[in-house]
Amino acid sequence: MRKQITEYTSPLDALVALAKQLYGYEIKYQTDSADFFVQYQQGNTGDDEDTLDWASSYRHYLALRQELESKLRNVA
């Protein structure tokens, strides 16, 4: 299955979109993304498409959040 690439006009828009995507996985699997990611890093999850996409999206979410927090600290 081909993945669709979406471009956002700002990192904040991308962060919001990722948060919505992560929330969908959290509802579907009844697990918080942070808890899932710990289990994923420990090798306690499968390697199906949802798992890999969820882990990738969470990594991206963390990186964007860190980038935005850093920018906000530099402004204040």
N, C-alpha and C positions, 0 to 999 in steps of 0.2 A: 504494500500500500504506500502510495506517495504522500509525503507530508506537505502540507501547504505552508508557505512562508508568508508571514504577515509582517509588514513594517509599520512601526508606530512613529508618531511625530515627536514623542518625548519619552524619556526613560520612565517617567511617572505613568504614562498611558500603558507602557509595556508591563510595568509592575502590577497595575490594576488588572490587566488581562491575565497575567500569570496567577494572581491571587484567586481570580474567579475559576481558572482552570484547576488549580490545586484544591479549591473548595469542592469542585465536582468529584475529584478523586476521593476526598475525605468523606463525603456523603456516601459515595458508592461503596467504599471499603470500610466505612465506620472507623477510620483511623486518622489521627492528626498527621499532617505532612512531616513534621519534625520527628515524630515517633517512627513513622514509616521509614524515613531516611536513615535513622540510626539502625533499624533492622536491615535495611538495604546494604548499608556499609559493612555490616557484620556478616553479610552473605546469607541472611535468613529469609530472603524473599526469592521469588522465582525470577525468570528472565523473559517473561512474556512482554508483549508490546506495551500494555498499560504500565507495567512496573518500570520499564526502561524510560518511557515517556514521562512518568511521574517523577522519577529521580532526576532526569535531565531538566525538567521544568522547575523542580525545587532548587537545583543548583543555580539555574539562571535567576530565579527569584532572589536567592540569597545574595548573589553577586550584584544584582541591580539595587537591592535594598542597601547593601553596603556602600555602593557608589553614591546613591542619593543621600544617605546619612552623612557621608564624608563631605559632600558638597554643602549640605546644610550647616555642618559644623564650621566650615570655612567662611560661610556668610555671616554667621552669628558673632 
